[in-house]
Amino acid sequence: MNNRAVNVATLGVEPSDRTDGPSLSWVASTQNFTLILMAHALAAWMMWQSESIATIHALLTLAVGLSFALKGQQERVIFFAAYIVGAEVLCPITVARVFWEMGKYSVSLVLLLALIRTRRDYLPLLPLFFFLLLLPSIALVLFEPRWSLDQIRQQISFNRHSAPPI
């Protein structure tokens, strides 16, 4: 892997510049990984039983991700963005009282804050390029004369699920 790929993967933070604190390598041990899986299995069961616990989990997940981003803990931000994506599956299953697209917006917010927090003179070009590639598709949807504003919103957010947004 070349040096540029490492910079893109870590939001432009060099390994020597990181202020993450302790390494996340403790997760890699089999015993710790098993404990984490068991804790998440218990948490999933509790969220299945209680809508309130599912909602608290969703909001707490966002809060922890934001705290990592604001503290400049780039490596943890990347791992937590992946965690948010995985946890997003739980929201419709457990009927958490959060808006339908919370996972997408949470990941975007956490990564944007982390990007701003890096205080670099440059932006990583690859993520910016991928974002810019999405913009023409929005323009195509906006100029469709037969659609109402609600249909346009649904097309932009890909909200074609059977459960209504909250």
Contacts in CASP RR format, 6 or more apart in sequence:
PFRMAT RR
TARGET T0000
AUTHOR 0000-0000-0000
METHOD contacts of the structure
MODEL  1
MNNRAVNVATLGVEPSDRTDGPSLSWVASTQNFTLILMAHALAAWMMWQS
ESIATIHALLTLAVGLSFALKGQQERVIFFAAYIVGAEVLCPITVARVFW
EMGKYSVSLVLLLALIRTRRDYLPLLPLFFFLLLLPSIALVLFEPRWSLD
QIRQQISFNRHSAPPI
6 15 0 8 1.000
7 13 0 8 1.000
7 14 0 8 1.000
7 124 0 8 1.000
8 124 0 8 1.000
8 125 0 8 1.000
8 126 0 8 1.000
8 127 0 8 1.000
9 78 0 8 1.000
10 18 0 8 1.000
10 74 0 8 1.000
10 75 0 8 1.000
10 78 0 8 1.000
11 74 0 8 1.000
11 77 0 8 1.000
11 78 0 8 1.000
11 111 0 8 1.000
11 114 0 8 1.000
11 115 0 8 1.000
11 118 0 8 1.000
11 124 0 8 1.000
12 74 0 8 1.000
12 118 0 8 1.000
12 120 0 8 1.000
12 124 0 8 1.000
13 74 0 8 1.000
13 75 0 8 1.000
13 118 0 8 1.000
18 74 0 8 1.000
18 75 0 8 1.000
19 71 0 8 1.000
19 72 0 8 1.000
19 73 0 8 1.000
20 72 0 8 1.000
20 73 0 8 1.000
20 74 0 8 1.000
20 75 0 8 1.000
20 76 0 8 1.000
21 73 0 8 1.000
24 75 0 8 1.000
24 76 0 8 1.000
24 79 0 8 1.000
26 32 0 8 1.000
27 33 0 8 1.000
27 36 0 8 1.000
43 53 0 8 1.000
43 57 0 8 1.000
44 90 0 8 1.000
44 94 0 8 1.000
46 53 0 8 1.000
47 53 0 8 1.000
47 54 0 8 1.000
47 57 0 8 1.000
47 90 0 8 1.000
47 94 0 8 1.000
47 96 0 8 1.000
48 54 0 8 1.000
48 93 0 8 1.000
48 94 0 8 1.000
51 94 0 8 1.000
51 95 0 8 1.000
51 96 0 8 1.000
51 97 0 8 1.000
54 90 0 8 1.000
54 91 0 8 1.000
54 94 0 8 1.000
54 95 0 8 1.000
54 96 0 8 1.000
54 97 0 8 1.000
55 96 0 8 1.000
55 97 0 8 1.000
55 98 0 8 1.000
57 87 0 8 1.000
57 90 0 8 1.000
57 96 0 8 1.000
58 87 0 8 1.000
58 90 0 8 1.000
58 91 0 8 1.000
58 96 0 8 1.000
58 98 0 8 1.000
58 102 0 8 1.000
59 98 0 8 1.000
61 80 0 8 1.000
61 83 0 8 1.000
61 84 0 8 1.000
61 87 0 8 1.000
61 106 0 8 1.000
62 84 0 8 1.000
62 102 0 8 1.000
62 106 0 8 1.000
62 109 0 8 1.000
62 110 0 8 1.000
64 80 0 8 1.000
65 76 0 8 1.000
65 77 0 8 1.000
65 80 0 8 1.000
65 81 0 8 1.000
65 84 0 8 1.000
65 106 0 8 1.000
65 110 0 8 1.000
66 109 0 8 1.000
66 110 0 8 1.000
66 113 0 8 1.000
68 76 0 8 1.000
68 77 0 8 1.000
68 80 0 8 1.000
68 110 0 8 1.000
68 114 0 8 1.000
69 77 0 8 1.000
69 110 0 8 1.000
69 111 0 8 1.000
69 113 0 8 1.000
69 114 0 8 1.000
69 117 0 8 1.000
70 113 0 8 1.000
70 117 0 8 1.000
72 114 0 8 1.000
72 117 0 8 1.000
72 118 0 8 1.000
74 114 0 8 1.000
74 118 0 8 1.000
77 110 0 8 1.000
77 111 0 8 1.000
77 114 0 8 1.000
80 110 0 8 1.000
81 107 0 8 1.000
81 110 0 8 1.000
81 111 0 8 1.000
84 103 0 8 1.000
84 106 0 8 1.000
84 107 0 8 1.000
84 110 0 8 1.000
85 103 0 8 1.000
85 107 0 8 1.000
87 103 0 8 1.000
88 102 0 8 1.000
88 103 0 8 1.000
88 104 0 8 1.000
90 96 0 8 1.000
91 98 0 8 1.000
91 100 0 8 1.000
91 102 0 8 1.000
91 103 0 8 1.000
92 100 0 8 1.000
92 161 0 8 1.000
92 163 0 8 1.000
97 166 0 8 1.000
98 166 0 8 1.000
99 165 0 8 1.000
99 166 0 8 1.000
100 159 0 8 1.000
100 161 0 8 1.000
100 163 0 8 1.000
100 164 0 8 1.000
100 165 0 8 1.000
100 166 0 8 1.000
101 157 0 8 1.000
101 159 0 8 1.000
101 165 0 8 1.000
104 157 0 8 1.000
111 127 0 8 1.000
115 123 0 8 1.000
115 124 0 8 1.000
115 127 0 8 1.000
138 156 0 8 1.000
141 147 0 8 1.000
141 152 0 8 1.000
141 155 0 8 1.000
141 156 0 8 1.000
142 152 0 8 1.000
144 152 0 8 1.000
144 155 0 8 1.000
147 155 0 8 1.000
153 159 0 8 1.000
154 160 0 8 1.000
159 165 0 8 1.000
END
